[in-house]
Amino acid sequence: MQVGIDKMHFATSHLYVDMAELADARQQAPDKYLIGIGQSQMAVIPPSQDTVTLAANAAYPMLTAEDIAAIDLVIVATESGVDNSKAAAIYVAKLLGLSKRARTIEMKEACYAATAGLQLAADHIRVHPTKKALVIGSDIARYGLNTAGEPTQGGGAVAMLVSADPQILVLNDDSVVLSDDVMDFWRPLYHTEALVDGKYSSNIYIDYFQDVFQAYLKEQSADLADFAALTFHLPYTKMGLKALRSVLPMATTDQQTTLLAHFEHARRFSRQVGNLYTGSLYLGLLSLLVSDPDLKAGDLIGLFSYGSGAEGEFYTGRLQPKYQRGLDLELPQRLTRRQRVNVAEYEALFNHQLQWIADDQQLDYQNDPQRFVLTGQVNEQRQYLDQQA
């Protein structure tokens, strides 16, 4: 029995800031952001959106009544959780109208957790092939204004429906995992923004990719030429390019050209959105599948997942004949329709998120076009609204 990703859909804010404008405001050369980091736009997440609403907005449009009836496992992977006890997945399941018999859990290991959730979901479906699982990587990347990490912020959610006989990608049982206690990135409970040793973290990322990829080639008696494309966790798109370049000497000149061309398609959407933490690898996969005209059924896709702290995994999937039927094909148009905000507006939105205090709070959500929004907090409980109910 084949198991894998049947559907994929993405949600982010309706707002973005231009990276060249941000660079100018920070007295940096625009090419430092546009080329050096590899970002052209960055999603600006308004206070009316959080991990829960982004996840629900990502999943809702792709689910049919049949899907909803079959889902018995919901996993939300995030490092932007809204509660230290209650899983974001419970809120999401309610907003989506899912069965109360579904297991609802939240997973955390920096940017890696969505991959752990995907593997867990696949194993679940192998045992329960008539069921479906919903896995969502949902995050808001925050490093603070005027910080070194600021241009690698962003936010959004990638929702994946896992099933038997999937439309998009069959997951192979060939994962190689590496984990160790590494202090390259962390966020203590008293911090709203992440702490990161940027250069060290970049080096660890490359080291982990080399480790798990080389181990994969050895264990599977495989070669780089076996892959149609490689996809990467993209905290910023230049990071994935560095990882790809680290293995290109193994390929012929023609193979290098092909892999680089596929990578440009894979980072297209991330260039316009920014860092998604748990969803970054899967936005890259979605971008590749939606925008690359040179893929075909049967192609082998390699996926490198990385989460600081640190954990990495390399695994593969086989592209299916009807893969485009399961994709979020309208995503390019939605990204084009977003509203550009200036740097001052971006800073104001960044500073006016729901506060981590016990007081009742009310948020301005009326201008948010998303279906699911956060309206505030009452009696220390977040308030969510379906604007189309």
Salt bridges, closest charged atoms under 4 A:
ASP18 OD2 - ARG340 NH2 3.99
GLU21 OE1 - ARG340 NH2 3.13
ASP50 OD2 - ARG382 NH1 2.69
ASP67 OD2 - LYS7 NZ 2.64
ASP67 OD1 - LYS132 NZ 2.61
ASP72 OD1 - HIS124 NE2 2.85
ASP123 OD1 - ARG126 NH1 2.78
GLU150 OE1 - ARG26 NE 2.76
GLU193 OE2 - ARG142 NH2 3.06
GLU264 OE2 - ARG267 NH2 3.05
ASP292 OD2 - HIS262 ND1 2.39
ASP299 OD1 - LYS296 NZ 3.03
ASP328 OD1 - HIS9 NE2 3.46
ASP328 OD2 - ARG334 NH2 2.67
GLU347 OE2 - ARG26 NH2 2.78
ASP386 OD1 - ARG371 NE 2.92
